[in-house]
Amino acid sequence: MEGYKTVVDSNSLGAALRGAVPGKLRLRLSFEGMEIPAVVVAGARGGPLVWVQAGLHGDEYDGMAACLRLADDLSCLEMGTVALVPILNQAAFYAGRNSNPADFVNMNRVFKDEGDDHCGFSKRFAMWYADMVGSCADTFLDLHGGGKYLDVCRFAMVSDDRSQELAQSVRLDFIYRAPPDSGMLIGELARRGLRAILHESGGGVGMNESDVSAHVDFVRAVLERLLMLPELPGGVSEIGTAIRIRSAVDMRFADESGLLLWRLPCRSVVHRGDSIMRGVSAADFSRWEMRCPIQNGYVLSIHSASLVEPGTYAAMIGIES
C-alpha cells in the first residue's frame, strides 16, 4: 500500500494526526495482520476531529460507498479534521458476511460481558479500535445499513444526551435511544466522552444511490453543524423533526420459512394485528403471515430478501416516545 502511513496504536495515530498539514493524508490501520485503509482530511486551521466509518459489518455497502465519496469530495474544511474509514471489517467484507469469519461474532455487540463467545478476535479488534478512536476523536459517526437481507429506513441510534442533541440538529426520520446494555461501539465511545451516532439507511445485495446520498448528506450535515463546512441556506443541515423512538421490538422468524411474497415498506405505521409480511413454505406450499405484535409502531427495518429461514431477523418495530 504505497503512499500510506502505517498506524498500529494510539501513539502512532496521534503522531500521524499531529503531523498532518491541510489537505489529505492516507493511513493504514494495522491490527493482527489485518490492514484497514483510511483517509484523513485536515482543514486550514485547528478544530474538532470527526471520525467517520462504514463497514463494521461486512455486507453493508451503502455506507462504504458514502465514505469513499466523502474521501473524494471533502477538500475544503474550514477547520478541524475528518478521518474516514470506508471498510473497517475487511475480512467480513471479503467474505460477504455481516461478521468476521475469524469467530462469526457481531463486532457491534461485544462491549458487554457475554461469556466466552465475546473473548475472541472480534472483541480484541473492537477494543483496540475503540482505544484508537477514543484517543483522538471528538465525534464519531458510524454508517450502517441492512446488509444483504434487510431494508432499513433512515434513522439514527444514540446512547447519551450529547449525541442525541447533535442528531436532533439534522434531518432524520427517527432517532432511537439505544438501551445502555446494547454493547454497541457508539455506547462505548460515548462512555469515553465522544458524541457518537450510528446512522442507518439502505440494505440489499447492491448499493442504492438514494441511500448512499442519505449517508453523505448526514455526514455533511453534522460537519456543517460543527462549523467545519460552510452551511448553505436550506441545505442538508436544516434542523430536523425526527420522531423519537423510546424502545423497539425485534421480530424473528420462528416456523416461517421459504419464499417471501410481500412485505411492508420501511417507515410504515403499523398497529396491533396488521400484516407485516407474507410468504409461502418451500416444503409444502403452505402460506404464512407475520403480524404486528404491539399497539402502535413504525417499521424501522424489515426483511427484504426472497429467502426466509427460521431463526433469522424479520423486522424491527419502533415505539414512539
Secondary structure in CASP SS format (residue, H / E / C, confidence):
PFRMAT SS
TARGET T0000
AUTHOR 0000-0000-0000
METHOD secondary structure of the structure
MODEL  1
M C 1.00
E C 1.00
G C 1.00
Y C 1.00
K E 1.00
T E 1.00
V E 1.00
V C 1.00
D C 1.00
S H 1.00
N H 1.00
S H 1.00
L H 1.00
G H 1.00
A H 1.00
A H 1.00
L H 1.00
R H 1.00
G C 1.00
A C 1.00
V C 1.00
P C 1.00
G E 1.00
K E 1.00
L E 1.00
R E 1.00
L E 1.00
R E 1.00
L E 1.00
S E 1.00
F E 1.00
E C 1.00
G C 1.00
M E 1.00
E E 1.00
I E 1.00
P E 1.00
A E 1.00
V E 1.00
V E 1.00
V E 1.00
A E 1.00
G C 1.00
A C 1.00
R C 1.00
G C 1.00
G C 1.00
P C 1.00
L E 1.00
V E 1.00
W E 1.00
V E 1.00
Q E 1.00
A E 1.00
G C 1.00
L C 1.00
H C 1.00
G C 1.00
D C 1.00
E C 1.00
Y H 1.00
D H 1.00
G H 1.00
M H 1.00
A H 1.00
A H 1.00
C H 1.00
L H 1.00
R H 1.00
L H 1.00
A H 1.00
D H 1.00
D H 1.00
L C 1.00
S C 1.00
C C 1.00
L C 1.00
E C 1.00
M C 1.00
G C 1.00
T E 1.00
V E 1.00
A E 1.00
L E 1.00
V E 1.00
P C 1.00
I C 1.00
L C 1.00
N C 1.00
Q H 1.00
A H 1.00
A H 1.00
F H 1.00
Y H 1.00
A H 1.00
G C 1.00
R C 1.00
N C 1.00
S C 1.00
N C 1.00
P C 1.00
A C 1.00
D C 1.00
F C 1.00
V C 1.00
N C 1.00
M H 1.00
N H 1.00
R H 1.00
V C 1.00
F C 1.00
K C 1.00
D C 1.00
E C 1.00
G C 1.00
D H 1.00
D H 1.00
H H 1.00
C C 1.00
G C 1.00
F H 1.00
S H 1.00
K H 1.00
R H 1.00
F H 1.00
A H 1.00
M H 1.00
W H 1.00
Y H 1.00
A H 1.00
D H 1.00
M H 1.00
V H 1.00
G H 1.00
S H 1.00
C H 1.00
A C 1.00
D C 1.00
T E 1.00
F E 1.00
L E 1.00
D E 1.00
L E 1.00
H E 1.00
G C 1.00
G C 1.00
G C 1.00
K C 1.00
Y C 1.00
L E 1.00
D E 1.00
V E 1.00
C E 1.00
R E 1.00
F E 1.00
A E 1.00
M E 1.00
V E 1.00
S C 1.00
D C 1.00
D H 1.00
R H 1.00
S H 1.00
Q H 1.00
E H 1.00
L H 1.00
A H 1.00
Q C 1.00
S C 1.00
V C 1.00
R C 1.00
L C 1.00
D C 1.00
F E 1.00
I E 1.00
Y E 1.00
R E 1.00
A C 1.00
P C 1.00
P C 1.00
D C 1.00
S C 1.00
G C 1.00
M C 1.00
L H 1.00
I H 1.00
G H 1.00
E H 1.00
L H 1.00
A H 1.00
R H 1.00
R C 1.00
G C 1.00
L C 1.00
R E 1.00
A E 1.00
I E 1.00
L E 1.00
H E 1.00
E E 1.00
S E 1.00
G E 1.00
G C 1.00
G C 1.00
V C 1.00
G C 1.00
M C 1.00
N C 1.00
E H 1.00
S H 1.00
D H 1.00
V H 1.00
S H 1.00
A H 1.00
H H 1.00
V H 1.00
D H 1.00
F H 1.00
V H 1.00
R H 1.00
A H 1.00
V H 1.00
L H 1.00
E H 1.00
R H 1.00
L C 1.00
L C 1.00
M C 1.00
L C 1.00
P C 1.00
E C 1.00
L C 1.00
P C 1.00
G C 1.00
G C 1.00
V C 1.00
S C 1.00
E C 1.00
I C 1.00
G C 1.00
T C 1.00
A C 1.00
I E 1.00
R E 1.00
I E 1.00
R E 1.00
S E 1.00
A E 1.00
V E 1.00
D E 1.00
M E 1.00
R E 1.00
F C 1.00
A C 1.00
D C 1.00
E C 1.00
S C 1.00
G E 1.00
L E 1.00
L E 1.00
L E 1.00
W E 1.00
R E 1.00
L C 1.00
P C 1.00
C C 1.00
R C 1.00
S C 1.00
V E 1.00
V E 1.00
H E 1.00
R C 1.00
G C 1.00
D C 1.00
S E 1.00
I E 1.00
M E 1.00
R E 1.00
G E 1.00
V E 1.00
S C 1.00
A C 1.00
A C 1.00
D C 1.00
F C 1.00
S C 1.00
R E 1.00
W E 1.00
E E 1.00
M E 1.00
R E 1.00
C C 1.00
P C 1.00
I C 1.00
Q C 1.00
N E 1.00
G E 1.00
Y E 1.00
V E 1.00
L E 1.00
S E 1.00
I E 1.00
H E 1.00
S C 1.00
A C 1.00
S C 1.00
L E 1.00
V E 1.00
E C 1.00
P C 1.00
G C 1.00
T C 1.00
Y E 1.00
A E 1.00
A E 1.00
M E 1.00
I E 1.00
G E 1.00
I E 1.00
E E 1.00
S C 1.00
END
